[in-house]
Each structure stands twice: as C-alpha cells, then as structure tokens.
C-alpha cells in the first residue's frame, strides 16, 4: 500500500513551513527532507517568509517554493490562512517556534482540516531562558496552550522529546522521536573530494583537529581553545574551525587564542559547502557544545569515519555516540570512551584535552574509532528516517508512492 497523503483531489501533497532558506541546522534538515520526499514522488510545497538564502540552489527542482513575503512575522498569518484554504494540503510540517504557533493558529482560522505536525530540534526549556524581550516572553505560555493541539510532534532526540513533553504539555502519545536524516553515500562521496588547505595536504606534519558550528554562545569554543592549548603543549597540533559567523565572529576569540599562545595554530576557515572533505582528513572531530538538540555535524563526522570527541551535553551526543546507554545520563568527570566516540563533561577542559591527546597519540585507538564511526552512522541513514517521517505525516499508510 502506498502512502496516501491526499484529501479531495489533492494527491501526494506535503507542505513544509520554515523561516527561511538561510543557513541553519534545522533548515538544512528540512531542505533534505523536502528533496527526499520529492524524489519519492510527493508534491512538495516549501513555505518560507522570504525566498532568498543560501539553500535556494540546493533544492530539488520539483520542490515548489511558496514565499509568504511578509515584512513581519505576524503579517504572515493571513497569507498562511489563504494558502490553507486555497491548497488544502493534507499535512503541514512546521519548523521553529514562531512557525509552529502560526501554523496552529492558521489551521483554526482557516477552518480547514490540514494535519499540523511540529518538528522540534532544540531543548525548549533552555531556549526559553534566553527570551528577554516582552514579545518573546509571551512564547512559552502560548506553546503550552497550543502545542498540545498539534496532530503530531516530531522531536529530534529522546532528550528533546522528554523536554518538550515537560515544557509544553505535549501528551506522550502525540510525540515521536526521529533522528535527523543523512545521505551517507553523498556525504562519503563529498568526503573524498579534493581539498586545498595548508594543514591538510599529503605532507601533513601535525595532527589536525576539526570543529564545526556557527560562532555563537552555547557552542563552547572558549572551552575548546583552552583544551587545545593543553594538547598543543604536549603534541604540537592544528585546529580548524568550520562555520559561519553568528552572534560572534573570529574577532571575538582573537584575544583568547592570543593569550593562550595558539593563534598561529588555529584557523577560522568559515563556512564551506563541503565540510566533509575537511573532516575526513582530520585526525579528530571535536564538539565542545554546552547544549544541542541533535548535532548534525557530529553525525556527519561519524559518516566521514573520523574519531570524535564531544561534550555530554543536553541533548543528542550521548544518543549518537553511546546509543546503548541511558540517554539522560550525564558524565560529570573523566572521559567516557563510548561505543562510537569519546564523551567528556560540559566545560570539561582537562577531560577534552585528555581525550584529544589519546586519539592523536594512539594509532590503534584512532583506528578503532574510525571503524566504529562508520558503523555508528547507520542509525541516521536517510532512507530509513524518511520512512519514519512519512509514517508520522500520514499514519494510515506504510509505503511511499512510486
């Protein structure tokens, strides 16, 4: 039986609602899902506030971009209502808190029976502590009121699932944990592409550590620089930071890396369309985050076969690197050599340095984790996870159309 995402004469239609086509981990996943659904024969509408952004050229040509063209978020509501009344998609999946609230409200105002599915990729309890503006402080009570009215909620990790249930009063029967989908074959192919970097050539003379992520608070780069300085005193190494400037830039860290004496060994390489070519050639991938939802970069590092070190933060890293353990356990001291990588405490500078040192100086351990990484990445294979998404978007059927 094929999936039958149709009502009336609107066959195989899925609407996805995201803030923009600009850089972002959640946006990246939704773009990948849109492309995957389109390849399977679904008619995809991708609704955005504005249709410009980095990901515009990465969409499958069969995906229809629907620009709501609103200068302010609240002005999107009437346009979204008109869309639901005109198109009547069987299901709309929304990303981001504002989009969630708009989708749930528009469904009521439009009087349509479109199923509303919310995708949640972050710990809302932590996110809400950062809200300081008056308008933002209205969000938590609105989510507690409206989120339980969604037809389904998809959370990217078990940690995010539990947090969403407690923070937004979402009933357990409405929420499903689904990991982020990754195209393993495409990532492996990209990891083999040629790369020109002064520290990653054939004559690499020092171990190279890679870290990735937008430069913003919560990513733990300050801790990483201190851990790297400790490593560098014992084994001269290099550190490459991949990621676009966010609320911070490389200039924010210039004084710190200078005081630590590592300025010449740290390269802020910025954003790249192919981080996998860097990661695959590195000796270790490190993620020093204070908090995450389900970190894409860590999953992709596994697919590149690169040994990994990650903080055991809320949430995601433990579910990725130590899947057989309690997902809510948190290491508070020492290094946990988990099945697919090393876990260290949040802000555990000495432990992070210890794990990095062990991996760059022990070839047998490094090979063990390179082999394990490939095995661990299977859980995030795109085809399996796309099936899981489709089962939530349309719970009646169990197969995709041809």
C-alpha positions, 0 to 999 in steps of 0.5 A: 500500500502506498502512502496516501497523503491526499484529501479531495483531489489533492494527491501526494501533497506535503507542505513544509513551513520554515523561516527561511532558506538561510543557513541553519541546522534545522533548515538544512534538515528540512531542505533534505527532507523536502528533496527526499520526499520529492524524489519519492514522488510527493508534491512538495510545497516549501513555505518560507517568509522570504525566498532568498538564502543560501539553500535556494540552489540546493533544492530539488527542482520539483520542490515548489517554493511558496514565499509568504513575503511578509515584512513581519512575522505576524503579517504572515498569518493571513497569507498562511490562512489563504494558502490553507484554504486555497491548497488544502494540503493534507499535512503541514510540517512546521519548523521553529517556534514562531512557525509552529504557533502560526501554523496552529493558529492558521489551521483554526482560522482557516477552518480547514482540516490540514494535519499540523505536525511540529518538528522540534530540534532544540531543548525548549526549556533552555531556549526559553531562558534566553527570551528577554524581550516582552514579545518573546516572553509571551512564547512559552505560555502560548506553546503550552496552550497550543502545542498540545493541539498539534496532530503530531510532534516530531522531536529530534532526540529522546532528550528533546522529546522528554523536554518538550513533553515537560515544557509544553504539555505535549501528551506522550502519545502525540510525540515521536522521536526521529533522528535527523536524516543523512545521505551517507553515500553523498556525504562519503562521496563529498568526503573524498573530494579534493581539498586545498588547505595548508594543514591538510595536504599529503605532507601533513606534519601535525595532527589536525583537529576539526570543529564545526558550528556557527560562532555563537554562545552555547557552542563552547569554543572558549572551552575548546581553545583552552583544551587545545592549548593543553594538547598543543603543549604536549603534541604540537597540533592544528585546529580548524574551525568550520562555520559561519559567523553568528552572534560572534565572529573570529574577532571575538576569540582573537584575544583568547587564542592570543593569550593562550599562545595558539593563534598561529595554530588555529584557523577560522576557515568559515563556512564551506559547502563541503565540510566533509572533505575537511573532516575526513582528513582530520585526525579528530572531530571535536564538539565542545557544545554546552547544549544541542538538540541533535548535532548534525555535524557530529553525525556527519563526522561519524559518516566521514569515519573520523574519531570524535570527541564531544561534550555530554551535553543536553541533548543528542551526543550521548544518543549518537555516540553511546546509543546503548546507554541511558540517554539522560545520563550525564558524565560529570568527570573523566572521559567516557570512551563510548561505543562510537566516540569519546564523551567528556563533561560540559566545560570539561577542559582537562577531560577534552584535552585528555581525550584529544591527546589519546586519539592523536597519540594512539594509532590503534585507538584512532583506528578503532574509532574510525571503524566504529564511526562508520558503523555508528552512522547507520542509525541516521541513514536517510532512507530509513528516517524518511520512512519514519517521517512519512509514517508520522505525516500520514499514519494510515499508510506504510509505503511511499508512492512510486 
